[in-house]
């Protein structure tokens, strides 16, 4: 089981909304629960040689939840390691499959030992979305062959809104890890636009 110790009580298997800030320096994403309470905040850096970002529980950036850092500066399949902020203990890795993502986005989820335990896969009209940029994206997260979450981008003109439905998870992946995987996906796939 892909779990992260300690904070699962703050993140139940529920539906979360990720929203991108309209006006901000860098790419800012806020994660809300169904009651519109802020549960996570991340600001992706714009100009860094080695990509990394921190996920916080608050906008003041005083309560770190996870760190995401690119494993190597130059790599075909970009791999983000997700670590505990205090101990730097590797929890999971999220690896983009560059060649497989040409027609349909795919990121693998690896445990701390480097074993592939799941994936984030684009579903629906992926090829059509390559040409019509405003079409919403849809993904599913699977762990050990079982669907644990669905991720749906909502159409809006001014900001990105992504719903992450973890109600079918039943404890197979810590919701922090699933949300971090989606935030990494937003960083890699969605880009600055």
Order of alpha helices (4+ residues) and beta strands (2+ residues): beta-beta-beta-beta-beta-beta-beta-beta-beta-alpha-beta-beta-beta-alpha
